[in-house]
Amino acid sequence: MKSFHFLVLLSLALALSFASAFDPSPLQDFCVAIPEPKNAVFVNGKFCKNPNLTVAEDFFFPGLNVPGNTGNRVGSNVTLVNVDKLFGLNTLGISLARLDFAPNGGLNPPHTHPRATEILVVVEGTLYVGFVTSNPNNRLFTKVLYPGDVFVFPIGLIHFQFNIAKTNAVAFAGLSSQNPGVITIANAIFGPNPPINPDVLAKAFQLDNDEVVKLQKLFANA
């Protein structure tokens, strides 16, 4: 009997640990986020607006038809619609993004979303996409996507999107969190403030310290 109770408790603990990796389900119809906490209730990371004061604009965001500016070093732009831009997303566990890519190599660099799975659909152009599984296998899954194609990037895994065509590319992505977060690998490694000790990175990446310092200077201004 004791072993049975232990297994039950272990199962519950595992279930709770898995559940905590995703946005919890709301216990009401909606909880529109409000920046000012006066007369508000704190739920799921944002204060809730009084439902009686909620209006249609709280659930509305315009402008995803407008291309993002890809005139940067990586040739891409992500327009994210999360709870900070669309208050009605609060507690609903979802967000949306538009991704624009410049021709001939526009790149959404390798990155992760610590709190969300991403599902992406291409609406224009041709993208080479992929993700890498966790240690120890580090398997790479890739696919070339055309308009209408869909690809899923599992939560927390490093992934990327790369424009391999001579024309612009556009995609839209749904993410399973109101605030999925993003960690761009190169920026996080070589561009944090304060910087990581170059000796650590030289050892980790098997590089000379001078090379590490050059990369740190490059990404410090990113």
N, C-alpha and C positions, 0 to 999 in steps of 0.2 A: 504493500500500500504506500509506504514511504517513497519507494522508487517511482510509483505512479504519480504521486503528488509532485515529485521533483520534475518528472517529464512534463507535467501540465504547466508548472511554473516556468520551466525552460521554454516551452512552446509559447507561452504568453510573453515572456521577455523577448524572444525572437520576433514575435509578431509586432510588438510595440516598437522594437528597434527598426523594423522594416517600415512601419507606418510613419515613424518620425522622419523618414527620409523624404516624405512628400507633404505637400500642403494639406492640413487637416480639412475634413469636410465641414462646410458651414452648418450651423444649427438653426438658421433662419433663411428666409428667401434671399436676402442680400444684406451686405454690410458695407455701404459706400464709404470709402476712406475719407477722412477729414483731417486737415493739418492742425486744426485748433481744437484742443481737447475739451473745451468748455461744454458742459452738458452732453458729453459723448461717452461711449462705452469702449473700453480697450479690448480688442479681439484680434488674434492672429497677426500681430505686428503693426496694425494701424488702428487709430481711433475710428469709431463708426459714426456716421452722420445720422441724425434723427430720421428714421424712415418717413416720418410725416413731412419732412422738409426736402426729401429726395425729388429730383427732377430728371427728365429724360437726358439732359446734357451730362449727367453723372455717368451715363452708360455709353457715351458717344465720344469718338475720336476721329477727326477729319485728317486727310492728307496723305494716306498711304498710296495714293495714285501718283504722288510727286516723286520723281527719281531722287535718290540720295547722291551727295557729292562724292565721287570716287577719285577726285584729284589729290590723292595722298600716296604715301610710299607703298602701300600694299594694293592700291587700286580697288578698294571696296568700301562699302558703307552699309552699316546696319541701323535701321530705324526701328527701335524697340518700343512696343506699346505694352508697358507693364503697369503695375498698380500706381507707380509714381506719376504716370501720364494719363491713366484712365482709372479714376478712383473707384468706379463700379466693379473693377476686377477684384477688389479686396475680398478675401476668403473664398474666391471661386476657383483657385488653383489652376489658372490658365493665363497665358499671355501670347502675344503675336509679334512677329517681326517681318519687316521687308528687307531683303538683301539685294543690293545693287553691286554689279561687278563691271569694271572697265574691260575693254577688249584686250586680247593677247596677254592673259596672265593676271587678271584681277583676282585677288586672293583674300578669303576670310581665313586668317592664319590659324594654325593648330591651337585649339582652345578647349575648355571644358565648361559645362554648366553644372555647378555643384548641387543644384536643387531641382533639376528638370531633365526629362527626356525631351528630345526635339524631333519633330516630324516636319520634313521640308518638301515643298513641291516647286518644281521649276516651271515658270510661266513664259520665259523667254531665254533663248541662248542654250549653251551646252556647258555643263559643269562636271568636273571630275571631283567626286566627293569620297570621303572615307572616314573610318574611325579605327582606333587601336584598342584592343582589349587590355585588361589589367595584367600585372605580373602573375605568373612567370612566363606565360605564353606570348604576350604582346603580339597577338595576331592582327594583321591589317586586313580590313574589309573595304574594298573600293568598288565604285561603280561610276560609269559615265551616264549622266542624266540629260534627258532632252525634255522639251516642253510637255507637261502632263505627267512626268515621272515623279515618283514619291520615294523618299528614303528616310529611314529612322536612325537617329543617333541615340543610343541608350544613355541614361543618366550617368553623369560623372566621367564618361570616357572622352579621351582626347579625340577631336575630330576637326575636319577642315572642308572647305569648298573652294574650288579653283576653276577659273574660266579658261577653257582650252580653245575657245573659238576666237575669231577675228571680229566679233560683234559684241555688243553689250549683253549682259545676262541679268535676269531678274528672277528672284525666288521669294517665296513666302514661307515662314516657319511658325508652327505652333509649338508652344513650350508648356510643360505640365506644372507650371508654378506661376503665381502672380508676380514673383520676383526671382527668376531663375538664376541670376548671377552669371558672371562670366569671368574666367581666368584665362587670359591669353598667355600661352606658355612662355614665349620668348620675352615678353614684357615682364612677366612675373619673375623670371629667372635673372634676366640681365638688367632690368630697369626698376627694381623696387627702391623705395626710399625709407631708410638708408640702404645703400647697396650691400649685397652679400659679399663677404670676404672673398676676394679673387682666388685665394688658395683653395677654398671649398669648390668653386666652380671649375678651376683648372683640374683638380683631382677628379671631379664628377664627370666632366666631359673630355678628359684626357687632352687638354689644351695647354699651350704655354700661357703663363700669366699675362704676357703682353697682349695676346689675342683676347683674353678675357677682358682686360681693361678697355681695349678698343670696342668690344661689344657693349660693355657697360656704358661707355660714353655715347655710343650710338643710340641705345635704348633709353638712356636717361632723358633724352630730348624727345622721345616718342610721344 
